[in-house]
Amino acid sequence: MRDFEKISFEQFKKDVKDDKKLYSEYLLPQRDSDSTAGYDIYLLEDLRLEPNEVVKLPTGIKSYFEKDEVLILVIRSSMGFKYNIRLCNQVGIIDADYYNNPDNEGHIWIKIQNEGNETITFSKGEAIAQGIFFKYLTTKSDRSIDIERRSDY
C-alpha cells in the first residue's frame, strides 16, 4: 500500500510557516487522470524565480510505500519545456525508510533552478513536479542491513 500524507502542523511550522489556513488548504499530490503515472506536486505559495536562481521548496507532504518500492520525483515536463526549470538533482529518489524519520517526519522537499533567461512566476497550487512509484529489484548478492531508522542528513 502507498499514499501521501500531510506532515504534522508542528513540522509545517518549522519548515514552512505558522499558518493554519495555508496548512488546511494545500493539496496532496494527485494524478490528472487514470492514464497518468505521475502524482502532481503543488506549490504551497506563489513563487518568483529569477534567471539561474536556485530555490529549495517545501512540499508539506510525506509518503509511505512498501520497502521494495521507491518514489521517484521529477520536474513536470511542461516546466522544463515551457520555462526551462529543472530539479537540481535531476531525479529525486525517496526511499521507504524516509517516511516518519525522527528528524523531519519524512518531509519531501524539491530544489529547482531556473535555467532560462527570464524571470518566471508561478502561482500557489500550481503543479511543479511529480512523483511516480516504482518497484525495484535487488541483486543475488544483496545482503540485509540491520540498522536503525535513518535520520535526516
C-alpha positions as CSV (number, residue, x, y, z in Angstrom):
1,M,0.0,0.0,0.0
2,R,1.2,3.5,-0.7
3,D,-0.1,7.0,-0.2
4,F,0.7,10.6,0.5
5,E,0.0,12.5,3.8
6,K,0.5,16.0,5.1
7,I,3.3,16.5,7.5
8,S,2.2,17.4,11.0
9,F,1.3,21.0,11.7
10,E,4.3,21.2,14.1
11,Q,6.7,20.1,11.3
12,F,4.9,22.5,8.9
13,K,5.5,25.4,11.3
14,K,9.3,24.5,11.4
15,D,9.7,24.0,7.7
16,V,7.2,26.4,6.1
17,K,5.4,28.8,8.5
18,D,2.9,29.1,11.3
19,D,-0.2,29.4,9.1
20,K,-3.1,27.1,9.9
21,K,-5.1,28.4,6.9
22,L,-2.3,27.5,4.5
23,Y,-1.9,24.2,6.2
24,S,-5.5,23.3,5.9
25,E,-5.8,24.4,2.2
26,Y,-2.9,22.8,0.4
27,L,-3.5,19.7,-1.7
28,L,-1.9,16.3,-1.5
29,P,-0.4,15.0,-4.8
30,Q,-2.9,13.8,-7.3
31,R,-2.9,12.3,-10.8
32,D,-4.6,14.2,-13.6
33,S,-6.3,11.1,-15.0
34,D,-6.4,7.3,-14.8
35,S,-3.8,7.2,-17.6
36,T,-1.1,9.3,-16.0
37,A,1.7,7.7,-13.9
38,G,2.8,10.8,-12.0
39,Y,1.2,12.4,-9.0
40,D,1.4,16.2,-9.3
41,I,3.1,18.0,-6.5
42,Y,1.8,21.5,-6.0
43,L,3.4,24.8,-4.8
44,L,2.5,25.8,-1.3
45,E,2.9,29.5,-2.1
46,D,3.4,31.9,-5.0
47,L,7.0,31.7,-6.4
48,R,9.1,34.1,-8.4
49,L,12.3,32.6,-9.9
50,E,15.0,34.8,-11.4
51,P,17.3,33.6,-14.1
52,N,19.7,31.0,-12.7
53,E,18.1,31.2,-9.3
54,V,18.0,28.0,-7.2
55,V,15.2,27.5,-4.6
56,K,14.6,24.7,-2.1
57,L,10.9,24.3,-1.8
58,P,9.0,22.5,1.0
59,T,6.1,20.4,-0.3
60,G,4.3,19.8,3.0
61,I,4.0,16.1,2.1
62,K,5.4,12.8,3.1
63,S,4.7,9.4,1.6
64,Y,4.6,5.8,2.7
65,F,5.0,2.8,0.5
66,E,6.3,-0.8,0.5
67,K,10.0,-1.4,1.3
68,D,10.6,-2.8,-2.2
69,E,9.3,0.4,-3.8
70,V,10.8,3.8,-4.4
71,L,9.2,7.2,-5.1
72,I,10.9,9.0,-8.0
73,L,10.5,12.8,-8.2
74,V,10.9,14.6,-11.5
75,I,10.0,18.0,-12.8
76,R,6.8,18.2,-14.7
77,S,7.6,18.1,-18.4
78,S,5.7,21.3,-19.0
79,M,8.0,23.1,-16.6
80,G,11.1,22.0,-18.5
81,F,9.7,22.6,-22.0
82,K,7.9,26.0,-21.3
83,Y,10.1,27.6,-18.7
84,N,13.5,25.8,-18.7
85,I,13.0,24.8,-15.0
86,R,14.9,21.7,-13.7
87,L,15.2,19.8,-10.5
88,C,18.8,20.4,-9.2
89,N,19.4,16.7,-8.6
90,Q,17.6,15.8,-11.9
91,V,15.8,12.9,-10.3
92,G,14.8,12.7,-6.7
93,I,14.9,9.3,-5.0
94,I,12.7,8.8,-1.9
95,D,13.3,5.5,-0.1
96,A,10.7,3.8,2.1
97,D,12.7,4.4,5.2
98,Y,12.5,8.2,4.8
99,Y,8.8,8.1,5.9
100,N,8.4,9.3,9.5
101,N,12.1,9.6,10.1
102,P,12.9,11.2,13.5
103,D,14.4,14.4,12.3
104,N,11.7,15.7,9.8
105,E,8.9,13.2,9.6
106,G,10.0,12.4,6.0
107,H,9.0,15.8,4.7
108,I,9.7,15.8,0.9
109,W,11.4,18.9,-0.5
110,I,12.3,19.8,-4.0
111,K,15.1,22.0,-5.2
112,I,14.6,23.7,-8.6
113,Q,16.6,26.0,-10.8
114,N,15.5,28.5,-13.5
115,E,18.0,27.8,-16.3
116,G,16.2,30.3,-18.6
117,N,16.9,34.0,-19.2
118,E,13.7,35.3,-17.9
119,T,12.1,35.8,-14.5
120,I,9.2,33.3,-14.1
121,T,6.3,33.5,-11.6
122,F,4.2,30.6,-10.5
123,S,1.0,30.6,-8.5
124,K,0.2,28.9,-5.3
125,G,-1.3,25.5,-6.1
126,E,0.4,25.1,-9.4
127,A,1.8,21.7,-10.2
128,I,5.6,22.0,-10.3
129,A,6.9,18.4,-10.0
130,Q,5.5,14.9,-10.0
131,G,6.1,11.7,-8.1
132,I,6.0,8.2,-9.6
133,F,6.1,5.0,-7.6
134,F,8.2,2.1,-8.8
135,K,9.0,-1.4,-7.7
136,Y,12.7,-2.2,-7.7
137,L,14.8,-5.3,-7.8
138,T,17.9,-6.3,-5.8
139,T,20.9,-8.4,-6.7
140,K,21.5,-12.0,-5.8
141,S,24.4,-11.0,-3.6
142,D,22.4,-8.3,-1.8
143,R,22.6,-8.5,2.0
144,S,20.2,-7.4,4.6
145,I,21.5,-4.4,6.5
146,D,20.1,-4.2,10.0
147,I,20.4,-0.6,11.0
148,E,18.3,1.8,12.9
149,R,15.9,4.1,11.0
150,R,17.8,6.8,9.1
151,S,17.9,10.3,10.3
152,D,17.9,13.4,8.1
153,Y,21.3,14.2,6.5
